Amino acid sequence: MRIIVGLLLGAAIAAPLHAETFAIKAGRVITDAAQPARGPSTVIVTDGRITAINDAAAPIPAGAVIIDQSARTLAPGLIDAHVHLTGDPGTPFWREAVDTDEKAVAVGLKNAALTVRAGFTTVRDLGSSRLTAFAVRDAITEGMFPGPRIVASGPAISIIGGHGDVSGYRPEVNAVLGQGNTCTGPDQCAARVREASQRGADVIKITATGGVLSQQGRGLGQHFTDAEMLSIVTTAHGLGLKVAAHAHGARGIEAAARAGVDSIEHGTFADDAAIKAMVASGSWYVPTLMALVGIDERLGKGVFTATVEKKVRETLALRGKALAAATRAGVKVAFGTDTGVSEHGRNGGEGAEMVKYAGMSPRAVLVSATSAAADLLGISGETGTLAPGKAADIIAMDGDPLADAGQLARVKWVMARGRVID
């Protein structure tokens, strides 16, 4: 009997996700976060796509399944441009020498479910072990498990001995655990980009500077040379891939922007020169303030080594200041959390942090988490706004996210690519 039940469940999971028409009745609908909301409306979804957004009085197609959200606000599904699905916060660094890639895939599927239930119907996974994020991405795309649309980088391209390279063990252990993701010199760095493309990367992630949670105590300054970063960006763009640069120190941010990276992640110590370079290059800024929530909650509790705690305190001292300066300068901002440093499913908390520490308006926050993030990821034709022909990525909230960014942490109902998420 157990085998028969298992086969039936497997068949149900593998069955087409979108085989019927839904009529979602809403009290108000935010079709585009940059525009005024509509009043009472009905969103029609067929085979996973929005086919119409009608006034509430319009007739409902015969046979449609009615979903009553008439007391709530509908909005586009949220997008988190920086997550790490295959890891959990507070995990000791030495676990990478113990935990298998198979376990990382299981963790990733668990966290993907938490993420989509929180209203995030698209994420960009910027750093995972080997092929693990690709396995999670593909399993969800094929309908085997619930989860968000995933744009994945795989392991970040790093310098030898820098953030993103394996460290903290005996040399022979470091060598065994290495991801094959390090490079020295423009030619070798170009080769790493091509290899990432061959493995199935949707985007290239580089560690342009030191990192807070790596065991190196050598600061947060620039890692790659200017020539190496230019080689990475040129090669990636030639393959049709965008480049996301982990960057904390000001000179590393400036160099990455000058090289033409598509987004600066974290940007903690960005100064006027770094921000000016971002404006000139058109690089996006993904601030990841929830990462600071995650490390602040664990500071002084024996989770981090003394080396890491020192860097944690340095970054917390400047929480939100770079984002405030960047928005004043006109830098494009996309919502991203670095979830995996904070708990999965809390992604929406970034919105309140952006308001509190950088003075952004709730509308600007919602734009950053919908149409702006879709633009950064290159998927504006698919999601980011609600419109006929686009994927049915839809969320519902009790309140108004255009007036209260805290609503992003209180999503009550989710549809991801036409699939209602329990």
C-alpha angles and dihedrals in degrees: 000000000000090000092050092050090048092052092049092050090048091051091050092052093047094048118104111284097215116047103135146043121259128199110201112196114205137182089221135353129215102203094171121015090217092058135062115276123252121240125237107343144156121231114207118208125186126178092349097309134099108248100174145358107207138178112266092254094057116109118264117233114260113263095016119147106239117221112192113215092142093132092052143068118250120211138167115284111270124253125213109197096193125043139134105213098177096061138058128217121264094023108150112248092238091065088082086072091054110031119080129228087243090061090048089057090052090049090048094053090048091051093044089059091050090049098051092045087057090060101264106130094172131036137174110221107209107187135011140148114282110298098346099107090045090055091051091046094050095045091054094044090053091052098247093123137016116256148112128290104273129213105190136192103184115211116359117249107246144170119259108274094008137107108308095029118103112259142153098070138084110292093252091052091048088053094052094047094046117122098213087244103120127098143178123203130013096278096052092044090053088052091054090054091051091049091051089051090050091052092054106265115168092196136012119242121196131181100228093176141016119292135233099227100040117101096240114108096200099110134255100281132126116308110178120054118246090253092051093051092048090051092051094049095044092049094046094048089049088058092047093253127132122224126229116195123206099215132165108156119075098236092048090051091049093048093047091050092048088051089057103250113173096227140016112217119209097349090191101163099032111153131189094280093049093048091047089054091050091052092048094049097040091235115165122233121226104186103190097200092165088069087065089051089053096050093041090056091053100040114122094009099103093259096113131048118245089257092056094043090058091056092044091058091049093054096043090056089066101040111162097349095112092048092052091051093045094052091049089053093050099252112162111250127207123188115251134152112186085231109190086062086061122030121288112250093037092085093116090065088079089078096064090044091054090053096043100045104026103029095237118161119246089244092054089049092052091047089052090052096047127020096014095050090046089054092051092049092047095239102109091124090060107037146348095090134042111248138135111280096027126110114275097250101153136156134187129213133182094227138039114277090193088067101028120038088191088076088077087071092050105056111161104188135021138194115184117192089336095311117119108227116218 
